[in-house]
Amino acid sequence: MYQVQQLIAGVWDGSGDAGWLTVVDPADGTPVSRVPVATAAEVEATVKAARAMAPRWARTAPADRAAALRLAADAIEASADRLAEAETAEMGRPLAAARAGVQAGVSTLRQYAELAPVRGGRTLGGDAEAIDLMVPQPRGVVAVVTPWNDPVAVSCGLLGAALATGNTVVYKPSERSTASGWLLARLLDQHLPSGVLSLLTGGAEVGAALAAQEVDVVAHVGSTATGRSIAAACARSGAKALLENGGSDPLIVDGDVDPLWAAEQAATGAFANAGQLCVAVERIYVLRPVSTRFLAALVERAEALRSGPGRDPISDLGPLVDRRHRDLVHGQVQAAVADGATVLTGGTVPDGPGSFYPPTVLAECTDQMAVMREETFGPVAPVMVVDSFDEALSRASYSPYGLAATVLTGSMNHAQRAWRELPVGTVKINAVFGGAPGGAAEPRGGSGQGFGYGPELLDELTVTKVVHIEGPGGDGGRW
């Protein structure tokens, strides 16, 4: 069992004066982590300490900050198995996927260690006797609030970018995956000056208290509801809100593609990490000519995935994060059935321990169903058959979210129309996952605001200052 500690003003502390949370393994309900809950006084003291340390870290040479991140990345890579095991124990992710998430985090840290030192401002063409510059500077104190579904990879992205650009950081991992965040923070802290990184733990009330403090940025990945609360807190404090929130990502299956291949793509997008990914496929629009074979193949793919006791914990489908979340997922499936959807496979709560839920395929879905309109965040693939690519684009665009979308098509014309017309931050053509390193997108609508990841995240975490320099006046008018 992991005994989590907080890192406050450079000191590791596990006192838990405000009480404790217990995280259980979603596969069998056994306790995994014991987590202290930060008090309001601890939140305030942590932010003040980070503020006091900010000028020193900002003055540290970018190359020295980068060197610290490289050492931290090496340490995280060496501890990848331990981090992955904690992630699997706390939120149920298959071990192979958890290891891949840790490695993605290591790669992101190294990316920012390379990019940050070579970022600069620019000179302006002004008077020949003067110097005019535009210079990026750290924003100050960054609060980083991260989710449970891919805790190491997401945290490394936000922490790495904030630290590389010279900000001090107060880090609050999700209460559902705190041990992963604690282990990560310990590895980072070993290679940073004392006080540059702080760790606060606890539930939503701790995150809310942190967002209400006088920080300069709140960077949050998580639910739309929490993101909106953070945006409101930032509006009151003047902090910058950097948000990547929920999504209801569509998948369009055009009429000219191989339906068996399309079903493989759809299953990967809908069922990976038990559907608990921000960019999971949440709703599917398939053109009628390929719909029958596509649905049959998708059902076959879903039924080939093993979930529940007896599964392979390394590669098979893991549980949902907890039973409360499973109830929400199953509630959406039941509501869809009540409104006319047909369950082709899955759709039942299994007996036995844990919070497992089977891969589920729904047909005859409509735009009005919550499973097609809201974020499900579970292994559910709701399908609507449409009569044209125009109809598919129109229905896919009908959403309060704007995170990502995927289009499977053999038509270059349709591919061009899709990336231009779909109102989302990321469009993927003929692959549900993938993309070059460094890709950065701006989510839209209920999915958030600001760039996530990539070089542009470094820009989000700095502020630009314009500098004009002239020689002194009088007889000594030159330098």
N, C-alpha and C positions, 0 to 999 in steps of 0.2 A: 504494500500500500504506500502511495506517495504522500509524504508529509510536506505540504507546500509551505513556503515562506514568502513574505513580501520583502521587497527591496526599497527601503525608504531612506532618503538622504545618504545613500552609500552604505547602509547597514542592513544586513539580512535579519529579518524579524519574523518569528512564527508565533507571536503571542495570542492573536485572535481575540482581542478585547471585545469585539462586537459580535463574537460567535463564530460558528464554523459551518461550512457546507460539506456534504459528502457526495462525491461523484461515484456513480455505480456503473459497472460494465453493462452496456445495453444487451449483450449476448446472454447473460445469465443473472444479472442483478446483484452480483457481488460487489462490495465496496472496492474502489480503486484509488481514490484520492480524498484526502482531508484538507480542506481549503479554508484559511482564515478570511474573515470578512473585514474589509477596511472600515475604520470609523471615519466619521466626517472630519475629525481633527487630523487623522492620518492623511486623508486626501488633501486637505489644505496644506499641511506641513510638507508633503511630497512636492506639490506644485511650487511652493515657495523655495524649496531647496533646489529644484530644477531651474528656477528663475535665477537664483544666485550663481549657479554653475554655468549658465548660458554664455556669458561673455568670455569666459576662459575657453570653452570648447569652440566658440565661434572664431577665436583668435588662433586656434590650433591650425597648423598648415594643412591644407587639403591632402597633401601627400601622406602626412602622418595619420590623418583620419582614415584614409584609404588603407594604409598599412594595418591599422587596428582591425578594420573590417575583414581584410584578407586572413589575418590570423584567426579571427572568430569563425570565418567560413570554414577554415581548415579544421577547427575544433568541432564544429557542428557536423561536418562530414565524417569525422572520426567517431562521433557519437550517434551516427544515423540510426543504427539498430535500436538503441535505447529510446531515441525520440519517436521512432516509428512504433515501437511497442507501446509506449505511453498513449500515442494517438489512437491506436487500435483498441486498447483497453478502455479508453474514456468514451470514444464515440463510435466504435464498431467498424471502422474502415478496414477493409482487407489489408493484410500486412504488406503485400506487394505494392498496393496503391499508396499506403502510408509512406513506404520507403521512397517511392517516386516523388511524393510531395516534399519530403525532406530534401531530396536532391535538387528539386526545383528551387527550394528556398536557398540552398547553398549557391546555386548558379546565379540567382538574383542578387545575393549579397556581393558576389564577385563582379557582377555586371556594374553595380553602383560604385564599387571600389575602383573600377577602371574609368567609369564615365565622369564621376564627380570632379577629380582633380584637373581634368582637361576642359571643364566648363569654364567659360569666362564671360565677361561682359563684352562691350564693343566700344570702340572710339567713334566720336562724332566729328564731322567736318565743320569746325568752327573757326574762330579767329586764329590766324597763324601764331599770334603771341600767347595763345591760351591752349589749355588741354581740356577736352570734354569727354567724359566717360559715362557709360551705363554699366553699373556694377551689381551683380547679384549678391545678396547677403542672406544669412540665415534669418528665418522668421522669429526664432526664439525658442519657445517651449511648445512641443508638439505632443498632444495626447493621442495615443494610438489605441483604438478599441477594435478588437478583432473577433472573428466568428469561430465556431467550433468545427465547421465542416471540412476545412483544409487549413488547420491552425498554423502549422510551421511555415508552409509556403507563403500564405498571405502575410503572416507576421514579418517574415524576412523581407518581403517587398517593402512594406511601410516603414519598418524599423531601419532597414538599410538605407533607403532614400533619405529619411529624416536625419540619420546620424551622419551620413556622408556629406550632407550639405551644411553641417555644423550646428544643427539644432540639438538641444537636449530633449529627452523623450520620457514621458510617463506612459507606461505600457499597461493596458488592462485587457488580458485575454478573457475569452468567454468563460463563464462559470461552468460550462459543460466540458471544457477541455483545458482546464487550468494547469494540470501537471505538464502538459506539452509546452505551455507558455513559460512556466517556471523553469523547466530544464533548459529551454532556449535562452531565457534571460540570464541564467547562471553562466552559460557558455559565452555569451556576449560580454557580460560584466567583467569576466576575467581579463579581457583585452581592452577595456575602456577605462579612462580615468574615473575614479570614484565620484558618483553623483551625476554622471552623464546620462545613465539609464536608470530608471526607477520602475518598480513593478508593484501594482496594486491589484488585489484579488477580491472576489466577491460577486454578488449578483448584479442585476440591472440597476439597483439603487446606487451602487458604487460607480458604475459607468455614468449615470445621470449626474452624480455629485462631481465627478471629474469634468464632464462637459460644461458644467456651470462655473467652473473655476476660471481665473484670469489666465488662460492659456492663449497661444497665438493661432494654433491650428488644432482642430479635432479631425483626425483621419479615421473613418469608420467603414468597415465592411460588415454587412449584416442585413437585418430585415429592414424593409421600407418604413415600418412603423417606428423603429428605433432611430433610423436615419432622419425622419421628420422631427422627432423630438430633439435630436442633436442640432439640426438646422435651426430650430426655434431657440435653443439655448445659445447658439452662436450669434443669432440675430440680436439677442439681448446683450451679449458680452463684447461683440465686435470681432470675435475670432473667425477665422476662415474655416468653413466646413468643407471637407473633402470626403465625398460619400460614394461608395459602391454598394447599392442595395438590391432589393429583390428583382426578380425577372420572371417573365412567363414566355420563354423563348420559343418561337415557332420553328417548325421544320416543314418545308414545302417539298413534296415529291412530285416532280414533273412527269408528264405522260410518256416521255421518251427514254426513261432510264430503266435499267435492269431492276425489277422489283425485289429480287432476292438480295442484291447488293444494297438497295435502299433500306431494306428491313434490317440488315446488319448495322448500317449507320444509325438507324432510328433506335435500335436496341442499345447500342453503345451510348448514344446521347441520353436516352431516357433512364437507363438502369445503372450506369456507372456510379459508384459510391452510393448505391441504393437511391439514386435520383437526388442526392443531397449535394448538388453543385449549383453555384449561381448561374452557370451557363448550361445547365441540363436542358434537354429537349422536354418542353412542358406541354406542347400541343402540336398535332400533326395534321397537315392538309395534303391529301393525296388525290391526284387526278384519277378520274373514274376508270380510264382504260387499264391502269395497272393496279387498281385498288384491291381486287379479289386476291391476286397472287401476293401482293404486298402484305395484306392483313394475315393471310395464312402463314407466310414466312415469319412475320413479326411474332405471332403467337408461338410458332415453333421455337424461335430464339428465346422468348420469355420462359417457356417451359423447360428449356435446356439449362437455365441458370438455377443453381441450388442455393437455397436460403434456409436458415434455421439450424437447430442443433444437428450436428453431424456433417455440416458443410466443411469445406476446406477453408480455414481462416486466412490462408494466404491469398487465395484467388477468388473464391466464390462470393456471392452477394452477402454483404454484412447486414446487421440489423439497422433499423432507424435509431436515431440518437437516444430516444427514450419513449416510454409508452404514451406520454402526453402527446408527443409529436405524431406517433402512430395513430392515435385517435383522430387527430386533425386530418391526416391523409385519408384514413378510412372514411371519415365523415364526408369528404369531398366525393369519394367514389360512390358512397351510398346516395348522396344527393343527386349525382348524375344519373344513377340508375332510376331513382324515383322520377326524374324528369325525362326518361325515355332512352337513356343510353343502355347498351348491351355489353355485358361482361363476357369477353371472349376467352379470357383466362385470368386467374388470380381473383382479387377482389374480396378475399376473406381473411379474417384475422386468425392466424394459426394458433393451435394449442401449444402449451409448453412455455418454458422460461424465455426471458428476453423480450425484445420489442421488434421482432422480425415481421416483415410484410412481403408477400410474394410479388414478383413482377406481374403487373396487371396491364391488360390491354382492353380498352373500351372502344366500342364502335358506336355509330349513330349519335355522335356528340353534336351539340349546338353551341353557338356563340354565347348563349345566355347562361350556360352551366358554369359554376365556379371553377370546375376542373379545366375549363378552357379560357377562363378570364383571370383567374388569380394564380398566385404561385402555389404549387402543390408541394414541392420539395420532397418527393418520394418516388418510388419506382413505378410510376403510373404513366402509361402512354395513351392519351385520349386521341382518337382519330376522327376526322371529318372528311368525307368524300366530297370533292368539288368537281365542277364541270369544265373549268378553264383555268389557265394560269392567271388571268386577270382576277378571277374570283379568289384564287388562292392568295395573291398579293394583297387584295383588299381585306380579306379576313385576317391574314397574318398581321396586318398593320393596325387592326382594331384591338388596342390594348392600352392600359394606362402605363405599361412598362416600356422600356426602350433599351434593354441591355444588349441582346445579341439575337441573331437569327441565322438559320442554315437553309440553303436551297440546293437540292439535288436535281441537276438538269444537264441535258446534252446540248442545250441551245445557248450559244453565246449571246444572242439577243436577250433571252430571258435572264441570263446571268447579269448582264449589264443593267437591265431594268431593275432587277432585284437589289443590287447594291446601291443604286441611285435612289430608289423609291422607299425601301423599308426604313422606317423611322427609328433606327437602333444605332448603338455605338459600334457594333461589330457585325459584319456580314461574312459568313463562311460559305463558299461555293464548293459543293461536292466533298465536304469533310465536316463532320460535326465538331471535331476537336482539331487542334494543330494551329500552326502559324509560326512565323519567324520570331526569334527572340527580340525583345524590345518593342513589340507592338503595344501601342497605347491608344485607348479609345475613351471617349467621353460618353458615359451613359446618359440616357434621356428620361424625362418624365419621372415616374416613381422609382426608377432604377438608380437615381443618384445624380451627382454633378462633379465635374473635375476629372482630370486625367488619372487613370489608375495604371501604375507600372510603366515600364518603358522610360526613356530619357525625359519625357515630358513631366513625369512625376517629380523629378528634381526641380523643374521650374515651379511646380505647384508649391514646393516647400521652401522656396526662396522668395525674396522680395527685391525688386530692382530699384536702385538708387541712382539718380543722375548727379554727376559731379562736374562742376565747372571750376577750373583753376587758372588764375592769372597771376602774373608777377606783382610784387608790391608797388604801390603808387609813389609819387614823388621822384626825387633824383635817382633813386635806386629802382627804377621801374622794370628792371629785368632780374631774373633769377641769377 
